[in-house]
Amino acid sequence: MIKKKNTKRYTEVSAWGKYIPMSANKARRVIDQIRGRSYEETLMILKFMPYRACYPILKLISSAAANGSYNMNFDKRSLIISKAEVNEGTSVKKMRPRARGRSDTIKRPTCHITIVLSDTSLNEKYEEYRRKPWALMETENRRY
């Protein structure tokens, strides 16, 4: 059963990378460094880190930011990485010939990466709206 990911509807955007051909532990090593940081700081960190996992994560983060700026009109300067997780995917199995006509399996691990960006400028407005929705409506409907 596939469960839908829960995100705050108006303040968060996300991007999922599935079946990325690398170990989940190697991707987690990079994800742990960027969790909770701003978008611009994350891009700078990922460009100068010496790991192979940085490039697909960089592409996912820029894709999530593009989703936010295009679909939700978010400002890229106010985005932070609110959630970043790596899960193990299926292993690609290949056969390798060995001595005496035997064979061994080679397992190439894959992983699924989830990146959720939230807009800090909209978070305050959203929380205020959840507490008092009538207060914001009154201020918007006022005539000056």
LINNOR-V502643 format. One record per residue. N is the residue number from 1. PHI is phi in degrees with one decimal (* if undefined). D_LAST is the distance of its C-alpha to the last C-alpha in Angstrom with 2 decimals. Layout:
BEGIN
N|PHI|D_LAST + N|PHI|D_LAST
END
This chain:
BEGIN
1|*|53.33 + 2|-93.3|50.35 + 3|-102.5|47.47 + 4|-73.8|43.96 + 5|-73.7|42.42 + 6|-91.3|39.52 + 7|-134.7|36.53 + 8|-69.5|32.95 + 9|-64.2|31.45 + 10|-105.7|28.25 + 11|-119.3|29.26 + 12|-131.0|32.89 + 13|-130.4|35.00 + 14|-141.9|38.77 + 15|-145.8|41.89 + 16|-121.2|45.42 + 17|-113.0|48.63 + 18|-113.3|51.62 + 19|56.0|55.33 + 20|-79.8|55.03 + 21|-78.2|58.68 + 22|-160.8|58.97 + 23|-70.0|59.69 + 24|-66.6|56.89 + 25|-66.9|58.09 + 26|-69.4|57.82 + 27|-74.0|54.24 + 28|-63.2|53.36 + 29|-59.9|54.62 + 30|-82.8|51.87 + 31|-61.4|49.11 + 32|-64.1|49.68 + 33|-77.4|48.96 + 34|-107.5|45.51 + 35|-63.4|44.05 + 36|88.5|40.88 + 37|-94.9|40.46 + 38|-76.2|37.70 + 39|-64.3|38.02 + 40|-66.8|38.90 + 41|-66.5|41.38 + 42|-65.1|42.99 + 43|-61.2|43.61 + 44|-67.7|45.30 + 45|-63.7|47.45 + 46|-68.9|48.57 + 47|-68.9|49.57 + 48|-107.0|51.98 + 49|-79.2|53.44 + 50|-90.0|57.00 + 51|-99.3|56.89 + 52|-69.6|57.22 + 53|-73.1|54.53 + 54|-67.3|51.81 + 55|-64.7|51.55 + 56|-65.5|50.70 + 57|-69.6|48.26 + 58|-61.6|46.59 + 59|-65.3|46.29 + 60|-66.6|44.79 + 61|-66.6|42.16 + 62|-68.4|41.15 + 63|-68.0|41.08 + 64|-65.4|38.79 + 65|-67.0|36.44 + 66|-66.0|36.51 + 67|-59.7|35.72 + 68|-68.9|32.66 + 69|-74.9|31.36 + 70|-83.0|32.16 + 71|-85.6|31.40 + 72|-115.4|28.63 + 73|58.6|27.05 + 74|-80.4|28.17 + 75|-90.6|28.69 + 76|-65.1|32.44 + 77|-72.6|32.14 + 78|-102.8|30.53 + 79|-86.9|33.12 + 80|-128.6|35.84 + 81|-86.7|38.90 + 82|-85.9|38.36 + 83|-148.1|41.46 + 84|-144.7|44.58 + 85|-141.1|47.77 + 86|-127.7|51.08 + 87|-119.4|53.30 + 88|-76.5|56.80 + 89|-103.9|57.40 + 90|-77.1|60.66 + 91|-95.7|63.56 + 92|-83.1|65.03 + 93|-105.5|68.79 + 94|-124.9|71.33 + 95|-104.5|75.11 + 96|-125.0|77.18 + 97|-70.5|80.92 + 98|-124.8|83.18 + 99|-69.7|86.90 + 100|61.2|89.41 + 101|77.2|87.16 + 102|-88.2|84.59 + 103|-143.7|80.83 + 104|-118.9|77.99 + 105|-97.7|74.33 + 106|-108.9|71.65 + 107|-104.6|68.30 + 108|-102.4|65.24 + 109|-74.3|62.29 + 110|-125.0|58.76 + 111|-144.6|55.45 + 112|-114.2|51.97 + 113|-115.9|49.05 + 114|-116.9|45.55 + 115|-123.1|42.65 + 116|-122.2|39.18 + 117|-107.3|36.37 + 118|-122.3|33.16 + 119|-93.4|29.94 + 120|-72.2|29.26 + 121|-70.4|25.63 + 122|-84.6|24.91 + 123|-59.7|27.23 + 124|-66.0|24.97 + 125|-65.6|22.00 + 126|-66.9|24.57 + 127|-65.8|26.17 + 128|-66.1|22.94 + 129|-65.9|22.17 + 130|-67.0|25.76 + 131|-76.0|25.49 + 132|-136.5|22.22 + 133|-68.8|20.99 + 134|-72.7|18.72 + 135|-67.7|16.76 + 136|-71.0|15.69 + 137|-67.6|14.85 + 138|-66.1|12.50 + 139|-72.4|10.56 + 140|-76.8|10.63 + 141|-90.7|9.66 + 142|-68.4|6.46 + 143|-107.9|3.78 + 144|-99.7|0.00
END
